[in-house]
Amino acid sequence: MSDYLTESFKKTPSKEGQIILESLQKAVSDALDKKRRLGQYAVIWKNGAPFMTNEEGHNSTNEQ
């Protein structure tokens, strides 16, 4: 098994890691907001399952 898989991970990211995390969170938030404003749906991961937000910006489950 590789060291990567057995290595324990920090609970808090480094200062550089925190900056990267915040940048990614903002980018995703902006993209989801843009989709909502354009009336597009988005599929996200919520509570361990795919979850679809519909074109009106309301949340709905993705049941098929």
TIRO-2110 file (N, C-alpha, C; in Angstrom, 1 decimal):
// TIRO-2110
0.9, -1.2, 0.0, N, 1, A
0.0, 0.0, 0.0, CA, 1, A
0.9, 1.2, 0.0, C, 1, A
0.5, 2.2, -0.7, N, 2, A
1.4, 3.4, -0.8, CA, 2, A
1.3, 4.2, 0.4, C, 2, A
2.3, 5.1, 0.7, N, 3, A
2.4, 5.9, 1.8, CA, 3, A
1.2, 6.9, 1.8, C, 3, A
0.9, 7.3, 0.6, N, 4, A
-0.2, 8.3, 0.5, CA, 4, A
-1.5, 7.8, 1.1, C, 4, A
-1.8, 6.5, 0.9, N, 5, A
-3.1, 6.0, 1.4, CA, 5, A
-3.0, 5.7, 2.9, C, 5, A
-1.8, 5.5, 3.5, N, 6, A
-1.7, 5.2, 4.9, CA, 6, A
-1.3, 6.5, 5.7, C, 6, A
-1.0, 7.6, 5.0, N, 7, A
-0.6, 8.8, 5.7, CA, 7, A
-1.8, 9.4, 6.4, C, 7, A
-1.7, 9.9, 7.6, N, 8, A
-2.8, 10.6, 8.2, CA, 8, A
-2.8, 12.0, 7.7, C, 8, A
-4.0, 12.6, 7.6, N, 9, A
-4.2, 13.9, 7.0, CA, 9, A
-4.5, 14.9, 8.1, C, 9, A
-4.0, 16.1, 7.9, N, 10, A
-4.2, 17.2, 8.8, CA, 10, A
-5.7, 17.5, 8.9, C, 10, A
-6.2, 18.0, 10.0, N, 11, A
-7.6, 18.4, 10.1, CA, 11, A
-7.8, 19.8, 9.6, C, 11, A
-6.7, 20.6, 9.7, N, 12, A
-6.8, 22.0, 9.1, CA, 12, A
-5.7, 22.1, 8.0, C, 12, A
-6.1, 22.7, 6.9, N, 13, A
-5.1, 22.8, 5.8, CA, 13, A
-4.1, 23.9, 6.2, C, 13, A
-3.0, 23.8, 5.5, N, 14, A
-1.9, 24.9, 5.6, CA, 14, A
-2.5, 26.2, 5.2, C, 14, A
-1.7, 27.3, 5.4, N, 15, A
-2.2, 28.6, 5.0, CA, 15, A
-2.4, 28.6, 3.5, C, 15, A
-1.4, 28.1, 2.7, N, 16, A
-1.6, 28.0, 1.3, CA, 16, A
-2.8, 27.1, 0.9, C, 16, A
-2.9, 26.0, 1.6, N, 17, A
-4.1, 25.1, 1.3, CA, 17, A
-5.4, 25.8, 1.6, C, 17, A
-5.4, 26.6, 2.6, N, 18, A
-6.7, 27.3, 2.9, CA, 18, A
-7.0, 28.3, 1.9, C, 18, A
-6.0, 29.0, 1.3, N, 19, A
-6.2, 30.0, 0.2, CA, 19, A
-6.8, 29.3, -1.0, C, 19, A
-6.2, 28.1, -1.3, N, 20, A
-6.7, 27.4, -2.5, CA, 20, A
-8.1, 26.9, -2.3, C, 20, A
-8.4, 26.4, -1.1, N, 21, A
-9.7, 25.9, -0.7, CA, 21, A
-10.7, 27.0, -0.9, C, 21, A
-10.4, 28.2, -0.3, N, 22, A
-11.4, 29.3, -0.4, CA, 22, A
-11.6, 29.7, -1.9, C, 22, A
-10.5, 29.7, -2.7, N, 23, A
-10.6, 30.1, -4.1, CA, 23, A
-11.6, 29.1, -4.8, C, 23, A
-11.4, 27.8, -4.6, N, 24, A
-12.2, 26.8, -5.2, CA, 24, A
-13.7, 26.9, -4.7, C, 24, A
-13.9, 27.1, -3.5, N, 25, A
-15.3, 27.3, -3.0, CA, 25, A
-15.9, 28.5, -3.6, C, 25, A
-15.2, 29.6, -3.8, N, 26, A
-15.8, 30.8, -4.4, CA, 26, A
-16.1, 30.5, -5.8, C, 26, A
-15.2, 29.8, -6.6, N, 27, A
-15.4, 29.5, -8.0, CA, 27, A
-16.7, 28.7, -8.2, C, 27, A
-16.8, 27.7, -7.3, N, 28, A
-18.0, 26.8, -7.4, CA, 28, A
-19.3, 27.6, -7.1, C, 28, A
-19.2, 28.4, -6.0, N, 29, A
-20.4, 29.2, -5.6, CA, 29, A
-20.8, 30.1, -6.7, C, 29, A
-19.8, 30.8, -7.4, N, 30, A
-20.1, 31.7, -8.5, CA, 30, A
-20.7, 30.9, -9.7, C, 30, A
-20.2, 29.8, -10.0, N, 31, A
-20.7, 29.0, -11.1, CA, 31, A
-22.1, 28.5, -10.8, C, 31, A
-22.4, 28.1, -9.6, N, 32, A
-23.8, 27.6, -9.3, CA, 32, A
-24.7, 28.8, -9.3, C, 32, A
-24.3, 30.0, -8.8, N, 33, A
-25.1, 31.2, -8.9, CA, 33, A
-25.4, 31.6, -10.3, C, 33, A
-24.4, 31.5, -11.2, N, 34, A
-24.6, 31.8, -12.6, CA, 34, A
-25.7, 30.9, -13.2, C, 34, A
-25.5, 29.6, -12.9, N, 35, A
-26.5, 28.6, -13.5, CA, 35, A
-27.9, 28.9, -13.0, C, 35, A
-28.0, 29.3, -11.7, N, 36, A
-29.3, 29.6, -11.1, CA, 36, A
-29.9, 30.8, -11.9, C, 36, A
-29.1, 31.9, -12.1, N, 37, A
-29.6, 33.1, -12.7, CA, 37, A
-30.0, 32.8, -14.2, C, 37, A
-29.3, 31.9, -14.8, N, 38, A
-29.6, 31.6, -16.2, CA, 38, A
-30.7, 30.6, -16.4, C, 38, A
-31.2, 30.1, -15.3, N, 39, A
-32.3, 29.1, -15.3, CA, 39, A
-31.9, 27.7, -15.6, C, 39, A
-30.6, 27.4, -15.4, N, 40, A
-30.1, 26.1, -15.7, CA, 40, A
-30.1, 25.2, -14.4, C, 40, A
-30.2, 23.9, -14.6, N, 41, A
-30.1, 23.1, -13.4, CA, 41, A
-28.6, 22.7, -13.1, C, 41, A
-28.4, 22.2, -11.9, N, 42, A
-27.1, 21.7, -11.5, CA, 42, A
-27.3, 20.5, -10.7, C, 42, A
-26.4, 19.5, -10.9, N, 43, A
-26.4, 18.3, -10.1, CA, 43, A
-25.2, 18.4, -9.1, C, 43, A
-25.5, 18.3, -7.8, N, 44, A
-24.5, 18.4, -6.8, CA, 44, A
-24.6, 17.1, -6.0, C, 44, A
-23.6, 16.9, -5.1, N, 45, A
-23.5, 15.8, -4.2, CA, 45, A
-24.0, 16.2, -2.9, C, 45, A
-25.1, 15.6, -2.4, N, 46, A
-25.7, 16.0, -1.1, CA, 46, A
-26.1, 14.7, -0.3, C, 46, A
-25.7, 14.6, 0.9, N, 47, A
-26.0, 13.5, 1.8, CA, 47, A
-25.7, 12.2, 1.1, C, 47, A
-24.6, 12.1, 0.4, N, 48, A
-24.1, 10.8, -0.1, CA, 48, A
-24.8, 10.4, -1.4, C, 48, A
-25.6, 11.3, -2.1, N, 49, A
-26.3, 11.0, -3.3, CA, 49, A
-26.3, 12.2, -4.2, C, 49, A
-26.5, 11.9, -5.5, N, 50, A
-26.7, 13.1, -6.5, CA, 50, A
-27.9, 13.8, -6.1, C, 50, A
-27.9, 15.1, -6.3, N, 51, A
-29.0, 16.0, -5.9, CA, 51, A
-29.1, 17.0, -7.0, C, 51, A
-30.3, 17.2, -7.6, N, 52, A
-30.5, 18.1, -8.7, CA, 52, A
-31.2, 19.4, -8.3, C, 52, A
-30.7, 20.5, -8.6, N, 53, A
-31.4, 21.8, -8.4, CA, 53, A
-32.1, 22.0, -9.8, C, 53, A
-33.3, 22.4, -9.8, N, 54, A
-34.0, 22.6, -11.0, CA, 54, A
-33.9, 24.0, -11.6, C, 54, A
-34.4, 24.1, -12.8, N, 55, A
-34.2, 25.4, -13.5, CA, 55, A
-34.8, 26.6, -12.9, C, 55, A
-35.8, 26.5, -12.0, N, 56, A
-36.3, 27.6, -11.3, CA, 56, A
-35.5, 28.0, -10.0, C, 56, A
-34.4, 27.2, -9.8, N, 57, A
-33.6, 27.5, -8.6, CA, 57, A
-34.0, 26.8, -7.4, C, 57, A
-35.1, 26.0, -7.5, N, 58, A
-35.6, 25.3, -6.3, CA, 58, A
-34.9, 24.0, -6.2, C, 58, A
-34.7, 23.4, -5.1, N, 59, A
-34.0, 22.1, -4.9, CA, 59, A
-35.0, 21.0, -5.1, C, 59, A
-34.6, 20.0, -5.8, N, 60, A
-35.5, 18.8, -6.0, CA, 60, A
-34.6, 17.6, -6.0, C, 60, A
-35.2, 16.4, -5.6, N, 61, A
-34.4, 15.2, -5.6, CA, 61, A
-34.3, 14.7, -7.1, C, 61, A
-33.3, 14.0, -7.4, N, 62, A
-33.1, 13.4, -8.7, CA, 62, A
-33.6, 11.9, -8.7, C, 62, A
-34.9, 11.7, -8.6, N, 63, A
-35.4, 10.4, -8.6, CA, 63, A
-35.9, 9.9, -10.0, C, 63, A
-35.4, 8.8, -10.4, N, 64, A
-35.7, 8.3, -11.7, CA, 64, A
-36.1, 6.8, -11.6, C, 64, A
END
